[in-house]
Amino acid sequence: MLSTNSWPFLGNQAFALHGNDLQPGQPMFVFASFGVASSPFPVGAGCSVFLDLGSLVALSTFGVASPAGNANITLSLPNNAAYVGVNLAYQVMAIDPGAQLGLTLSNALDCVLGF
């Protein structure tokens, strides 16, 4: 499950994504796009990519799950009015040795930047 710690307002240096129910000690990788897709893209074993495939990028940041299966990733948001209204969506891929594909995809978070 993917969630955030606060609203995605411009200048928020502490904006963070929280991954829960992860395999302890395993990494999670963050992907982003300009919004979510109109329909999910299934990749198999019940996993789907919810992000817009045309603008999908892998971010260079990742987190490692704690012994409790939680991970946090801070993504500082710019303090620039030019980004007001920009739609960013996030989804994480977590390594999961027990899963059929060896990985699990989270839900997507669809954020619109504002003040």
C-alpha positions as CSV (number, residue, x, y, z in Angstrom):
1,M,0.0,0.0,0.0
2,L,1.4,3.4,-1.0
3,S,0.4,6.6,0.9
4,T,1.9,10.1,1.6
5,N,2.7,12.0,4.8
6,S,1.2,15.3,3.6
7,W,-0.4,17.3,0.8
8,P,1.8,17.8,-2.3
9,F,2.2,21.5,-2.0
10,L,4.9,23.5,-3.7
11,G,8.0,24.0,-1.5
12,N,7.2,21.0,0.7
13,Q,10.7,19.7,1.4
14,A,9.4,16.9,3.6
15,F,6.9,15.4,1.1
16,A,7.3,11.6,1.4
17,L,5.9,8.4,0.1
18,H,5.2,5.6,2.5
19,G,5.2,2.0,1.5
20,N,3.5,-0.5,3.8
21,D,3.1,-4.3,3.9
22,L,6.5,-4.8,2.2
23,Q,8.8,-7.8,2.6
24,P,11.3,-6.8,5.4
25,G,14.7,-5.8,4.2
26,Q,13.7,-5.7,0.5
27,P,14.0,-2.6,-1.7
28,M,11.1,-0.6,-3.2
29,F,11.7,1.5,-6.3
30,V,9.7,4.6,-7.2
31,F,8.1,5.3,-10.6
32,A,6.4,8.5,-11.7
33,S,4.4,9.9,-14.6
34,F,2.2,12.8,-15.5
35,G,-1.0,11.4,-14.2
36,V,-2.5,7.9,-14.2
37,A,-3.5,5.9,-17.2
38,S,-7.1,5.8,-18.4
39,S,-7.0,2.0,-17.7
40,P,-4.5,-0.1,-15.9
41,F,-1.9,-2.0,-17.8
42,P,-1.8,-5.6,-16.5
43,V,1.7,-7.2,-16.2
44,G,0.6,-10.6,-14.8
45,A,0.0,-12.3,-11.5
46,G,-2.6,-9.7,-10.5
47,C,-0.1,-6.8,-10.9
48,S,-0.9,-3.7,-12.9
49,V,0.8,-0.5,-13.9
50,F,-1.6,2.4,-13.1
51,L,0.7,5.2,-14.3
52,D,0.6,6.9,-17.7
53,L,2.9,4.7,-19.9
54,G,3.8,7.6,-22.2
55,S,5.4,9.7,-19.5
56,L,6.5,6.9,-17.1
57,V,10.0,7.3,-15.6
58,A,11.9,5.5,-12.9
59,L,13.2,7.8,-10.2
60,S,16.7,7.4,-9.0
61,T,15.6,7.1,-5.4
62,F,14.6,3.9,-3.6
63,G,13.8,2.7,0.0
64,V,14.5,-0.4,1.9
65,A,11.7,-2.0,4.0
66,S,12.2,-2.0,7.8
67,P,11.8,-5.2,9.8
68,A,8.1,-4.2,10.1
69,G,7.7,-4.0,6.3
70,N,7.6,-0.2,6.0
71,A,9.7,2.2,3.9
72,N,9.7,6.0,3.4
73,I,11.1,8.0,0.5
74,T,11.3,11.8,0.7
75,L,10.7,13.6,-2.5
76,S,11.2,17.4,-2.1
77,L,8.8,19.4,-4.2
78,P,10.0,22.6,-5.9
79,N,9.0,26.0,-4.7
80,N,8.2,27.4,-8.1
81,A,4.8,28.7,-9.1
82,A,5.3,27.4,-12.7
83,Y,4.5,24.0,-11.3
84,V,1.0,24.9,-10.0
85,G,-1.5,22.4,-11.4
86,V,1.1,19.8,-12.6
87,N,-0.3,16.3,-12.2
88,L,2.2,13.8,-10.9
89,A,1.4,10.2,-10.2
90,Y,3.6,7.7,-8.2
91,Q,3.7,4.0,-8.0
92,V,6.3,1.7,-6.4
93,M,7.6,-1.7,-7.3
94,A,8.8,-3.8,-4.3
95,I,11.0,-6.9,-4.5
96,D,9.0,-9.8,-3.1
97,P,10.7,-13.2,-3.3
98,G,7.4,-14.9,-2.3
99,A,5.4,-13.3,-5.2
100,Q,4.8,-15.1,-8.5
101,L,6.8,-12.5,-10.4
102,G,9.3,-11.9,-7.6
103,L,7.9,-8.4,-7.2
104,T,4.8,-6.5,-6.2
105,L,3.3,-3.3,-7.6
106,S,1.6,-0.9,-5.3
107,N,-1.5,1.2,-5.8
108,A,-0.9,4.6,-7.5
109,L,-1.1,8.0,-5.9
110,D,-2.3,10.8,-8.2
111,C,-1.1,14.2,-6.9
112,V,-1.8,17.7,-8.3
113,L,0.8,20.3,-7.2
114,G,-0.5,23.5,-5.5
115,F,0.1,25.9,-2.6
